[in-house]
Amino acid sequence: MPVEQKPRALVMHPIDWLGVARLPGLLAEAGFRVASLCDPNSLLAKTRHNERVFPIDSRDGNRALRSLSAAFVEWPCDLILPGDDGTVRLLQDALVLMREGRAQGAPRGLQEALARSLGDPSGFAALRSKMALGDLVRQLGLPIPERRRVLAVSDALAFAEEHGYPVLLKSERSVAGRGVRVCTDEASLAAAAFELLPQFAGRQEGTVFAERYVEGRLSVGQFVAWQGRVVGSSSAELTVTDPPGGPTTVMTCIENPGLEQMVRRIVERIGATGLGSVQAIVDRDGVPWFVEANPRFVPPMAPSRRAGFHVGRLLRSALEGTTPEPWSWPVGSAYALFPQEVLRDPESEWLEKAIHDVPEDDPPLVQAYWDYVRRERERRASR
């Protein structure tokens, strides 16, 4: 760790997801010095909480890693936080190669920073595969719907015959609802299989699996972990998503001991470090059924700081080995994500009855978000 008093964190995000631009603010509030490795025109580059913005060459993984090395030489840091799944996998690969002595030219200290940021490499394989992680969850004895790999349309139809409709058909690379289809009958299931299976979608490889549909409320267990130990966690219902099953626009604080236990067991098993979340469907009996885990920042973490769950402060206490400050979680309180909910519906009732999480302390980012909303509305109107 650098000698200076404030720890340094580098956010690496080559694409332009809405939520990740809020992460530097959470880190800065906790006393981190923050830089971002990203597209200079992205939302992440606009926040005033960046001390530095380093351009990333995202044309391929090798170029992205060279961008990381250049940024690290100029701005050594304690933690490197990935903002998306592709960056998670890229950094995991880089760390494994470095540990095996197969990465040439890595700057001094980069391997240690990655090891500090990413957790136990023995857990990487499960995090890279939804099917593998599902198998691990089942081995832990946690609730997870029946699922089966699908290699052909007939496999999907056979699964539905065994478990009934609706059936979920999912791609291994599904993100925020993209690559997931809810199939209510044989025709829709066959159509989804023709759409998602790699031999029909123009891909050489890929995994698709069918999953039993569970009726309930989509929820998330957010966590900060350190070396396989949960430093802090909170549970929220994803009250509104846009589109349905997609990115969250409104969250409601809940208490669910089963979901909290699921988070702890998974974190311990994979040796997680850093920010992450576990999604589950909570059925009418309050049982959480595992959906997926994400070893990175997720957008509900931004409004969660208003509710007391501050990932930046928890992460700093973990890094420095101090006891986190006590915090409470206001069960039943609702929060509208900005700009996600106003983009979904500028007349939404949730903008009045929920706490609207506008980062008023970051005017450049707020303006960038409003510019994005305007452009996106124009794009949608022209379709």
Helices and strands as residue ranges (DSSP letters): E 8-13, G 19-22, H 23-29, E 33-38, G 43-46, E 52-55, H 61-74, E 79-82, H 85-99, H 110-118, G 121-123, H 124-127, H 130-139, E 147-150, H 153-163, E 167-175, E 178-183, H 186-196, H 198-201, E 208-212, E 217-226, E 229-241, E 248-254, H 257-270, E 274-282, E 288-294, H 301-307, H 311-320, E 334-337, H 340-344, H 350-353, E 355-357, H 363-382
